[in-house]
Amino acid sequence: MAYVITQRCCNDASCVPECPVDCIRPTPEQREFASTEQLYIDPDTCIDCGACVDACPVDAIFSEDDLTASLARFRDINAAYFQRHPLESNFEPLVAPTRAPKELGTLRVAVIGAGPAACYAAEELLRRADVEVELFDRLPTPYGLVRAGVAPDHPGTKSVASLFESAFRREALQYRLNVEVGKHISHAELLGHHHAVIYAVGAATDRRLGVPGEDLPGSHSATEFVAWYNGHPDFADREFDLSGERAVIVGNGNVALDVARVLTVNPDELAKTDIADHALDALRRSNIKEVVVMGRRGPLQAAYTSPEFLALGHLKGVDIIVDHGDLDLDPASQALLDDPDVEPSLQLKYTLAKEYADGPRNPGNKRIVFRYLVSPTAVTGADKVEGIDYVHNELVDENGRTVARASERTGSLDASLVLRSIGYKGEPVADVPFDEANGVIPNDKGRVLADGNPVPGVYVSGWIKRGPRGVIGSNRVDSQETVDQLIEDFIAGKLAAPQGNRAALDALLNERQPDQIGRDGWKAIDAAEKTAGKSGGRPRVKFTKVEDLLKAAKG
């Protein structure tokens, strides 16, 4: 018997060093780690000890004997990875990360943002130094996209928050929630109260389609929709037109798949989750019967991961539709698929698409329809969205890259709702260098750069560091790299001693923002939401207005 890593793998690699026989791949040191869809366990080497199960923060690892029907295929998915990448190991001992010597005194660090990248950075600091960490976020609640981005029907993925809760019990870390950097405290003041500042503010801006009609009522970013159904206070009052029978999502990454599921799954299933009440009510009244997911390239280049694509096939009352014509591959894609060394995940994407194309159709079911090789040319309608025009694409080789080029074939679809999900871009942070072209803060392994030179005491982590790539767990390795640089600079004496201590910071923030929320306030919010959810068998019922969150924080 072996253990198997399944769909909800978050790629944070916590399991890798725990395995006594070194059979989990890829590791963070390997080139494949940066692009892997998930981690895998070699079934021929696994000794069934369960150490990886205890280390997994999202409960993604199961004994092969305990796999449910929806997860059973992951036994073969794990094995296929090692057919392509035979396990090799020299059992070299792990090198312990450098710790800051105690004689240097207490290291004070401000971490801006409270999402996964920020939390992984804070956790790493707590392990590596005698430290005081101040965790800032403009919202009254922590955990960023874990709370407001992960789909409500993926509770296992949200469980990574419990890892942070456990690590943050120490007084060495203080929450500074409902505090906005740039409004309640400046960049210079942060540096005046800390040895270093880590910006982990994510990529908050959606990329636009750049087509006529994009701003019509009924056309939105998928990020708005996701934040709305997750109860983000900034989006709780948004309205989405669910009166028509068809919605179109432009883009086919995992976020697009999340939105398609939420629009089509039985609301009674969502009622068991932490979805916002206002969204649940709206979805119960929804007339949406079909969601079309548009991708500009082919099924091999789709941005979604194969585990998420596979999971769609287990939705009750939902047909997954793929047109056989969309599976006719261009010569380059066909050659890639025919290569005996093709990545198993790529082969699986195409195999799943074929299975969906051949799958049964139930006239009474809702539908998620995948349309490949199409790009929108206009969102149409008089006073609101009534449809979308598109062009068919052809894949061509351009300097070794497979790119989509518009053909002369066009088409259109009626739709009452259009959601764009084509990527994200970071926004500038006041008084910090910014790369407008790439939407990131320029950096070298986490050290912020100005004109190519490190800015003393200023660091970056997460999407604002590397761009919007990777999943929640990808931020763990990323944050370790940033903290490595920070600890190295502290030991080398490159960080100026703070002029103000924690007490001085308290005084400043209490004057500027009397409604700041600390650990006790967040614990009160958390307890109140969980209590509200108990009667309905839900993990929590979220407060979606700032005033309600503040009231709950005060008990």
Buried (B, 14 or more C-beta within 10 A) or exposed (E): EBBBBBBBBBBBBBBBEBBEBBBBBBBBEEEEBBEBBBBBBBBEBBEEEEBBBEBBBBBBBBBBEEBEEBBEBBBEBBBBBBEBBEBEEEEEEEEEEBEBEEEBEBBBBBBBBBBBBBBBBBBBBBEBBBBBBBBBBBBBBBBBBBBBBBBBBBBBBBBBBEBBBEBBEEEBBBBBBBBBBEEBBEBEBBBBBBBBBBBBBBBEBBBEBEBEBBEBEBBBBBBBBBBBBBBBBBBBEBEBBBEBBBBBBBBBBBBBBBBBBBBBBBBEBBBBBBBBBBBBEBBEEBEBBBBBBBBBBBBBBBBBBBBBBBBBBEBEEBBBBBBEEBBEBBEBBEEBBEEEEBBBBBBBBBBBBBEBBEEEEEEEBBBBBBBBBBBBBBBBBEEEBBBBBBBBBEBEEEEEEBBBEBEEEEEEBBBBBBBBBBBBBBEEBEEBBBBEEEBBBBBEEBBBBEEEEBBBBBBBBBBBBBBBEBBBBBBBBBBBBBBBBBBEBBBEEBBEEBEBEBEEBBEBBEEBBEBBBBBEBBBBBBEBBBEBBEEEEBBBBBBBEBEBBBBBBEE
